[in-house]
Amino acid sequence: MRYRITGLIFSAIFYTFLLSFLNVFKTNAASALAAWQVTSDGTLKFRTTPYADLEAYYQSGYGQKGDRIWIDFPGELTQPRKLVGNGPIQEIRLGKPYKGNTRLVVEFNPQVSLNPSKLRLLGTSPNLWELRFDGINLNGLKNIGEGSLIKPAKQITSNRSSLQSLTRPLKDFQFASLPTVQRGRFHIVIDPGHGGPDSGAVGINGLKETDVVLDISRTVARYLGDKGVKVLMTRASEIDVGLNQRVLMANRSNADAFVSIHANATRGFRRDVSGIESYFFTGFYGKKLASKIQDELLHVTPGSPNRGVRQSRFFVIRNTNMPAALIEVGFVTGRFDAKLLAQKSHRRKVAFAISKGILNYLKESY
Ligand SMILES: [Zn+2]
């Protein structure tokens, strides 16, 4: 009896040992990342095992966090570490967010705004890669890196098409994280407030409501369109469209929801007043639509007060015959909000938040 228990314990220990031994072999394959460097001309270069299966991502900053890009490599990193950046780069991190993987993160300063549509990971040879940070201020950037980009061992053959297959755009992490709805099923009307001779509110440093809301609305239309939602915009350029006309367009469209996008102002130009508010006129669905958007807007504007989801009799939400919301994305007259709304990168975050709110609403209402 005693012997048998000892035997069991022994085999348990033995199997545990064997399993962990096998695990080491299964998941601790060496990292495909061999060397990397950020050069002073604003290029991330790195060397990998030939034809490594990489994933490259971009994520726009959040509050005090700057924009960042990261590359995931197969094979596990042995020693996670951080390197202090310089110039536009805040920090470079090497980590293993999950077992058997290596992640190289380049995080930029909060004031740097990358253009995600221009970010492209280029395979320049089967084991060498380049990613250029175009259109940003490179002042003060010095070379940072680890290891040698020159492969000492045998030459690797390549041809043009094999290299082309290595080149890829960076995936927009935030866009990838937008909720998914059935493609082609939903129809939304986006109404950018004001336009043309009617500039709407004019705020600090001449910041115009019409410009802010048109830029945000266009991005919302693109995000929703990419998710398979049909979008009708009441105006897509700087033209004046009457309120009646906006309502008529919406009511003829048979849309599932109507979202009017505005920026706020105080009568007395009070710079101390900032905040986010969303309006509905009536009904459970209108309130739900406004609430879903308000929730997401608060996530991308930390520090701007939550002025709540309110009922109001604004013409466009009172006369449209589908669930409707009117969103105030912040005060162009408010010191805090105006500084944010003047930034393209912030307007992109606001557009992301409004899109996410709309998609959440559609997902939960149908
Ligand atoms: Zn307005």
Residues whose N, C-alpha, C, O or C-beta is under 5 A from the ligand:
A	BS01	ZN	G193 G200 H262 A263
